[in-house]
Amino acid sequence: METIDRVTRSYEVRTYGCQMNVHDSERLSGLLEDAGYTPAAPGATPDLVVFNTCAVRENADNKLYGNLSHLAPVKAATPGMQIAVGGCLAQKDRSTVVKKAPWVDVVFGTHNIGSLPALLDRARHNEQAQVEILESLEAFPSTLPAKRDSAYSGWVSISVGCNNTCTFCIVPSLRGKEVDRRPGDVLAEVQALVDEGVLEVTLLGQNVNSYGVNFGDAAPRNKSAFAELLTACGSIEGLERVRFTSPHPAEFTDDVIEAMATTPNVCPQLHMPLQSGSDRVLKAMRRSYRKARFLGIIDKVREAMPHAAITTDIIVGFPGETEEDFQETLDVVRKARFSSAFTFQYSKRPGTPAAEFDEQIPKGVVQERYDRLIALQEEVSLDENRKLIGTEVELLVAAGAGRKNAATARMSGRARDGRLVHFRPGPEAGIRPGDLVTVDITAAAPHHLIADGHVHSHRRTRAGDAHKRGIMPKTAPIGVGLGLPSIGAPVTVPAAATTGCCE
């Protein structure tokens, strides 16, 4: 029977769900390493396994409890091993987790990830499971250290929670009402990442363009706060790419489009969730925009940035969706010309209004519609990608982005518009993830582009150096987390640029 070394304990964080969860896991890793834990070696049995869970999809519960069952005999054979469950499913299920899986040591929620090290110590001392779920945010995640997953690209949260009430979504009840982070703290974290060599940041929020609704005081809402934040990011020297996800069509404003188009390092990419193209279904979903409004935004974005890549989310089979409703969705797909779409079959989530709606759509009907949507979107994606053949693109070389790269002698990278490109490095030596290259597109597929010609240029970067050495950025806690009524960059950040082209 294996016995754990109680002096040096190893950990592994297993992440499910959205980008917010991925970023939360970076915070969990930073907390654990500050507490003396070390990352588990590949293939080794960790002393601690942390599950950072998602509750959005129907099979989330089955996936978690299935994985916990697989770990039960491992833990039984490894005295001192601990298992912790956090994230949205933990916030939802609470004590149910330890009832279903009594070998779990700690259950913590979305509002108190900073409590994990203390809860682990308490569970070990008391020899009893610890369940701590808070109903509101204990501290903004930026007040916690973070062990980053990438040397060249970083997540930066600008808000947590959501004030929308979409009938299919469980997130607001698990993440709480929107709380916005101090703009100066956001920019300070971006600067800290750039100081570590990071070239690209993605600003995160459940609804980024409502940023400014809650700075924790009585000041009136600044509806231009997100546009101002994007513009301020343009002044950070060394920051080459800025992305954001996700906006909400109901609150998407022209000043954000202007900021995207005129801020040089903001990428020509927009993820704009559609969910449905039917006004009737959108109303039932409680999505406060309609088809015409959505397509109008797309038109304005393309007018300002003709080559922008626009992606979306679409749900098929929402309760009561008719064939006519579904045809409206297909119509938007044809008109919007999305470069790609994240498509989902509707699934009931207990606790959401839609789960109680009549006219739940039979699985066979949902599957057939889903297959038609996929076929249309792949046709559109391929057509849009073929338009790029013969053009030159700049790629930020990525790690692990091409499953067939070993067989094809290719590497992979992301273009400025977010598209995935597989390229041949050829005789150019020493290209690393985190470096920048320029290549010509030679072929297209629905989900990626190919560049099998020469590498025109290769710029080695500090991020590439760090990736080669296996050094990931660590960022210290930044700010007190909540409350500031105005946009203001830290003193280390110069005044925002106001002209330029994001191409």
C-alpha positions in Angstrom: 0.0 0.0 0.0 1.4 3.3 -1.1 1.9 6.0 1.6 2.0 9.7 0.9 4.9 11.9 2.0 3.3 14.4 4.3 6.1 16.9 3.8 6.0 17.4 0.1 2.5 16.8 -1.4 1.8 16.7 -5.1 -1.4 17.9 -6.8 -3.4 17.7 -10.0 -6.2 19.9 -11.0 -8.8 18.5 -13.5 -10.8 21.2 -15.2 -14.2 20.9 -16.9 -16.2 23.6 -18.6 -15.7 27.2 -19.7 -12.8 29.5 -19.9 -13.7 30.9 -16.5 -13.2 27.5 -15.0 -9.8 27.2 -16.8 -8.8 30.5 -15.3 -10.1 29.5 -11.8 -7.9 26.4 -12.0 -4.9 28.6 -12.6 -5.8 30.4 -9.3 -6.2 27.0 -7.6 -2.8 25.9 -8.8 -1.3 29.2 -7.6 -2.9 28.8 -4.2 -1.7 25.2 -3.8 1.9 26.0 -4.8 1.9 28.9 -2.4 0.8 26.4 0.3 3.8 24.1 -0.5 2.2 21.6 -3.0 4.0 20.7 -6.2 2.6 19.6 -9.5 2.3 15.8 -9.8 4.6 14.2 -12.3 2.9 12.9 -15.5 1.6 9.4 -14.8 2.2 9.6 -11.0 -0.5 9.2 -8.4 -1.1 12.7 -7.0 -1.4 13.3 -3.3 -4.3 15.6 -4.1 -6.8 15.6 -7.0 -9.0 18.7 -7.4 -12.0 18.6 -9.7 -13.0 22.0 -10.9 -16.5 21.2 -12.3 -19.0 22.5 -14.7 -22.8 22.3 -14.4 -24.0 23.7 -17.7 -24.4 20.4 -19.7 -26.7 17.5 -18.8 -23.9 14.9 -18.6 -21.8 17.0 -16.2 -23.1 15.2 -13.1 -22.4 11.7 -14.7 -18.9 12.7 -15.7 -18.0 13.9 -12.3 -19.4 11.0 -10.3 -18.0 8.5 -12.8 -14.5 10.0 -12.4 -14.9 10.1 -8.6 -15.8 6.4 -8.7 -12.7 5.6 -10.6 -10.6 7.3 -8.0 -12.1 5.6 -5.0 -9.9 2.4 -5.2 -6.9 4.6 -5.9 -7.5 6.6 -2.8 -8.2 3.5 -0.7 -4.8 2.1 -1.7 -3.0 5.4 -1.0 -3.2 6.5 2.6 -3.2 10.3 3.0 -4.5 11.0 -0.5 -7.1 13.7 -0.7 -9.9 14.6 -3.2 -11.5 18.0 -3.5 -14.5 19.0 -5.7 -15.1 22.7 -6.6 -16.7 24.8 -9.3 -20.3 25.1 -10.5 -21.4 21.5 -9.9 -20.1 21.7 -6.3 -22.0 25.0 -5.8 -25.1 23.3 -7.1 -24.9 19.9 -5.4 -23.2 21.0 -2.1 -23.4 18.2 0.5 -24.8 15.8 -2.1 -21.3 15.3 -3.4 -20.1 13.6 -0.2 -23.3 11.7 0.1 -22.8 10.2 -3.4 -19.0 10.0 -3.0 -18.1 9.8 0.7 -14.4 9.4 -0.1 -14.3 13.1 -1.1 -12.5 15.2 1.5 -13.4 18.8 0.5 -16.3 20.4 -1.3 -16.0 24.2 -2.1 -18.0 26.5 -4.3 -17.4 29.2 -6.9 -17.3 32.0 -4.4 -14.5 30.7 -2.1 -11.8 29.1 -4.1 -9.3 30.8 -1.8 -10.4 28.6 1.1 -9.1 25.3 -0.5 -5.8 25.0 1.3 -7.3 25.6 4.7 -10.2 23.2 4.0 -7.7 20.5 3.0 -5.8 21.0 6.3 -9.0 20.9 8.3 -10.2 17.8 6.6 -6.8 16.1 7.3 -6.8 17.2 10.9 -10.4 16.3 11.6 -10.4 13.2 9.5 -13.8 14.3 8.2 -15.1 15.8 4.9 -15.3 19.6 4.8 -18.1 21.2 2.8 -18.0 25.0 2.5 -20.3 26.8 0.0 -20.7 30.5 0.2 -23.7 32.4 -1.3 -21.7 35.4 -2.4 -18.2 36.2 -3.5 -15.7 36.1 -0.7 -12.9 37.9 -2.7 -12.4 38.6 -6.3 -10.2 35.9 -7.9 -7.5 38.5 -8.7 -6.7 38.7 -5.0 -5.4 35.1 -5.3 -2.0 34.0 -6.8 -2.2 32.2 -10.2 0.0 29.6 -11.8 -0.6 30.1 -15.5 -1.1 27.3 -18.0 0.7 29.1 -20.9 3.9 31.0 -21.3 2.5 33.1 -24.2 -1.3 33.6 -23.6 -3.2 34.5 -20.4 -6.7 34.9 -19.1 -7.7 38.0 -17.2 -11.1 38.2 -15.5 -12.8 41.5 -15.6 -16.0 40.4 -13.9 -17.7 37.4 -12.3 -21.4 36.5 -12.2 -24.2 37.5 -14.5 -27.3 39.6 -14.2 -29.2 38.0 -17.1 -32.0 35.5 -16.6 -31.8 33.2 -19.6 -34.3 30.4 -19.0 -31.9 27.7 -20.2 -28.9 28.8 -18.1 -27.9 27.8 -14.6 -24.8 30.0 -14.4 -26.3 33.1 -12.6 -27.6 30.9 -9.7 -24.1 29.4 -9.3 -21.8 32.3 -10.1 -24.1 35.0 -8.6 -24.9 38.5 -9.6 -22.3 40.4 -11.7 -19.5 42.0 -9.8 -17.0 44.1 -11.8 -13.4 44.3 -11.1 -11.5 47.6 -10.7 -10.3 48.7 -14.1 -6.9 49.7 -12.8 -6.5 46.2 -11.3 -7.4 44.6 -14.6 -4.8 46.6 -16.4 -2.2 45.9 -13.7 -2.7 42.2 -14.1 -2.4 42.5 -17.9 0.8 44.5 -17.3 2.1 41.8 -14.9 1.5 39.1 -17.5 3.3 41.1 -20.2 6.2 41.7 -17.8 6.5 37.9 -17.7 6.7 37.7 -21.5 3.0 37.0 -22.3 2.0 38.3 -25.7 -1.7 37.7 -25.7 -4.5 38.2 -23.1 -8.2 37.3 -23.2 -10.5 39.4 -21.1 -13.1 37.2 -19.4 -16.6 37.7 -18.2 -20.0 36.1 -18.4 -21.1 39.3 -20.2 -18.1 41.5 -20.8 -20.0 44.3 -22.4 -22.1 44.9 -19.3 -18.8 45.7 -17.6 -19.3 48.8 -15.5 -22.7 47.8 -14.1 -21.4 47.1 -10.6 -18.1 48.6 -9.3 -19.4 48.2 -5.8 -20.5 51.7 -5.1 -23.4 54.1 -5.7 -21.9 55.8 -8.8 -24.0 55.7 -12.0 -23.1 53.0 -14.5 -20.5 53.8 -17.0 -21.8 52.2 -20.2 -18.6 53.0 -22.0 -16.4 51.1 -19.4 -15.7 48.1 -21.6 -14.8 50.1 -24.7 -12.5 52.3 -22.5 -10.9 49.2 -21.1 -10.2 47.8 -24.5 -8.7 51.1 -25.6 -6.5 51.2 -22.5 -5.1 47.8 -23.3 -3.9 49.2 -26.5 -1.4 51.3 -24.6 0.4 48.5 -22.9 3.8 48.1 -24.6 4.6 44.5 -25.4 1.0 43.3 -25.4 0.5 42.2 -29.0 -2.9 40.6 -29.0 -6.1 41.3 -27.0 -9.2 39.1 -27.2 -12.4 39.0 -25.1 -15.3 36.6 -24.4 -18.2 36.7 -24.2 -20.4 39.7 -25.1 -24.2 39.7 -25.1 -26.0 41.1 -28.2 -28.5 43.0 -26.2 -25.8 45.3 -24.7 -23.3 45.4 -27.5 -22.6 49.0 -28.3 -21.0 50.9 -31.2 -18.2 52.2 -29.0 -17.0 48.7 -28.5 -16.8 48.2 -32.3 -14.9 51.5 -32.6 -12.5 50.4 -29.9 -11.9 47.1 -31.6 -11.3 48.7 -35.0 -9.0 51.5 -33.8 -6.9 49.8 -31.1 -4.0 48.1 -32.8 -3.6 45.1 -30.6 -7.3 44.2 -30.3 -7.7 41.2 -32.6 -10.3 41.2 -35.5 -12.3 38.4 -33.8 -15.7 38.5 -32.2 -17.5 35.7 -30.4 -21.2 36.8 -30.4 -23.7 34.1 -29.0 -26.8 33.8 -31.1 -28.5 30.8 -29.3 -31.4 30.9 -31.8 -32.4 32.8 -34.9 -36.1 32.7 -34.1 -37.6 35.8 -32.3 -40.2 33.5 -30.7 -37.6 31.2 -29.3 -35.4 34.1 -28.2 -38.3 35.5 -26.2 -38.9 32.1 -24.6 -35.2 31.9 -23.8 -35.5 35.4 -22.2 -32.7 36.7 -24.5 -33.4 40.4 -24.8 -32.5 40.9 -28.5 -34.1 39.7 -31.7 -32.8 38.4 -35.1 -32.7 41.8 -36.7 -30.7 43.3 -33.9 -28.2 40.5 -34.0 -27.6 40.7 -37.8 -27.4 44.5 -37.5 -24.4 44.1 -35.1 -22.7 41.7 -37.5 -23.2 44.2 -40.3 -21.6 47.0 -38.2 -18.7 44.9 -37.2 -18.0 43.9 -40.8 -18.3 47.5 -41.9 -15.6 48.5 -39.4 -13.5 45.4 -39.8 -14.2 43.7 -43.1 -12.0 40.7 -42.4 -13.1 40.0 -38.8 -13.8 36.4 -37.9 -17.1 36.1 -36.1 -18.0 33.0 -34.1 -21.1 32.1 -32.1 -23.1 29.7 -29.8 -26.3 28.0 -31.0 -28.7 25.8 -29.1 -30.8 23.3 -31.1 -34.1 21.9 -29.8 -35.1 24.4 -27.1 -38.5 23.5 -25.8 -41.3 24.5 -28.2 -38.9 25.0 -31.1 -40.7 24.3 -34.4 -39.3 23.5 -37.8 -40.1 27.1 -38.8 -38.1 28.4 -35.8 -35.2 26.2 -36.7 -35.3 27.5 -40.3 -34.9 31.0 -38.9 -31.7 29.8 -37.1 -30.4 28.4 -40.4 -31.2 31.7 -42.1 -29.0 33.6 -39.6 -26.2 31.1 -40.2 -26.4 31.7 -43.9 -26.5 35.5 -43.5 -24.0 36.0 -40.7 -21.3 33.8 -42.3 -19.8 32.6 -39.0 -16.2 31.4 -39.3 -17.2 28.7 -36.8 -20.0 27.9 -34.3 -20.2 26.1 -31.0 -23.4 24.1 -31.4 -25.3 22.4 -28.6 -28.3 20.2 -28.3 -30.6 21.6 -25.6 -30.4 19.7 -22.3 -32.5 20.2 -19.2 -30.8 21.7 -16.2 -32.7 21.3 -13.0 -33.3 24.7 -11.4 -33.8 26.5 -14.7 -37.2 27.7 -15.9 -36.8 25.9 -19.3 -36.5 22.5 -17.6 -40.2 22.9 -16.6 -41.4 24.1 -20.0 -44.0 22.1 -22.0 -43.2 20.9 -25.5 -39.8 19.3 -24.7 -38.5 18.3 -28.2 -37.9 14.5 -28.8 -34.3 13.5 -28.9 -34.6 12.2 -32.5 -35.9 15.5 -33.8 -33.2 17.4 -32.0 -30.5 15.2 -33.4 -31.8 15.5 -36.9 -31.9 19.3 -36.7 -28.5 19.4 -35.1 -27.0 17.3 -37.9 -28.5 19.8 -40.5 -27.1 22.8 -38.6 -23.6 21.2 -38.4 -23.6 20.4 -42.1 -24.6 24.0 -43.0 -22.1 25.6 -40.7 -19.3 23.4 -42.0 -20.2 24.4 -45.5 -20.1 28.1 -44.5 -16.8 27.7 -42.6 -15.1 26.0 -45.5 -16.3 28.6 -47.9 -15.0 31.4 -45.6 -11.7 29.7 -45.0 -11.1 29.1 -48.7 -11.3 32.9 -49.2 -8.0 33.1 -47.2 -6.0 30.9 -49.5 -3.1 32.9 -50.9 -3.1 35.4 -48.1 -0.3 36.0 -45.6 -1.0 35.6 -41.9 0.9 36.1 -38.7 0.7 33.2 -36.3 1.3 32.9 -32.6 2.7 29.4 -32.5 0.7 27.2 -30.1 1.5 24.1 -28.1 -0.5 20.9 -28.6 -2.9 22.5 -31.1 -2.5 19.8 -33.8 -3.2 16.2 -33.1 -1.7 15.0 -36.4 1.4 17.3 -36.4 3.8 14.5 -35.6 2.7 12.6 -38.7 2.4 15.6 -41.0 5.7 17.4 -39.9 3.6 20.5 -39.1 3.3 22.9 -36.2 0.2 24.9 -35.3 -0.6 28.5 -34.5 -3.4 31.0 -34.2 -3.9 33.8 -36.7 -4.8 37.2 -35.3 -8.5 36.5 -36.2 -8.3 33.4 -34.0 -8.3 30.8 -36.8 -6.2 27.7 -36.3 -3.4 27.2 -38.9 -1.2 24.2 -39.3 2.1 25.1 -41.0 5.3 23.4 -42.0 8.4 25.0 -40.4 10.6 23.6 -43.1 14.3 24.4 -42.8 13.6 27.2 -40.4 15.1 26.0 -37.1 14.1 26.6 -33.6 10.4 27.7 -33.9 8.8 27.3 -30.4 5.3 27.8 -29.0 5.2 31.4 -28.1 7.1 32.6 -31.1 5.6 34.6 -34.0 5.8 33.5 -37.7 4.3 34.7 -41.0 3.1 32.2 -43.6 1.0 32.0 -46.7 -2.3 30.0 -46.5 -2.2 27.2 -49.1 -5.3 25.1 -48.3 -8.5 25.2 -46.2 -10.8 22.9 -44.2 -13.9 23.7 -42.2 -12.1 23.8 -38.8 -8.5 24.9 -39.8 -6.2 26.3 -42.4 -3.0 24.9 -43.9 0.2 26.7 -44.7 2.6 24.3 -46.4 4.8 26.9 -48.1 7.8 28.8 -46.7 7.9 30.5 -43.4 8.5 34.1 -44.4 9.5 35.4 -41.0 10.2 34.0 -37.5 10.4 36.2 -34.5 11.8 34.6 -31.3 10.1 35.8 -28.1 10.6 35.7 -24.4 7.5 33.6 -24.2 9.1 31.1 -26.6 12.2 31.0 -24.4 10.1 30.4 -21.3 8.0 27.7 -23.0 11.2 25.9 -24.1 12.5 26.0 -20.5 9.1 24.8 -19.1 8.6 28.0 -17.1 5.0 29.2 -16.8 4.2 32.7 -15.5 3.1 33.1 -11.9 1.2 36.3 -11.1 0.9 37.6 -7.5 -2.4 38.8 -6.0 -3.5 42.1 -7.5 -5.8 44.7 -5.9 -8.5 44.4 -3.3 -10.9 43.1 -5.9 -14.1 45.0 -5.7 -15.2 48.5 -6.4 -14.0 51.5 -8.3 -16.2 53.8 -10.3 -13.9 55.0 -13.1 -11.5 53.6 -15.7 -7.9 54.3 -14.7 -4.7 52.5 -15.7 -2.0 51.9 -13.1 0.8 54.4 -13.1 3.1 51.9 -15.0 0.7 51.9 -18.0 1.0 54.8 -20.4 -1.9 56.8 -21.8 -4.1 54.9 -24.2 -3.5 55.1 -27.9 -6.4 56.4 -29.9 -5.5 55.5 -33.5 -4.5 52.5 -35.4 -5.7 49.4 -37.2 -6.4 46.0 -35.7 -5.5 44.3 -38.9 
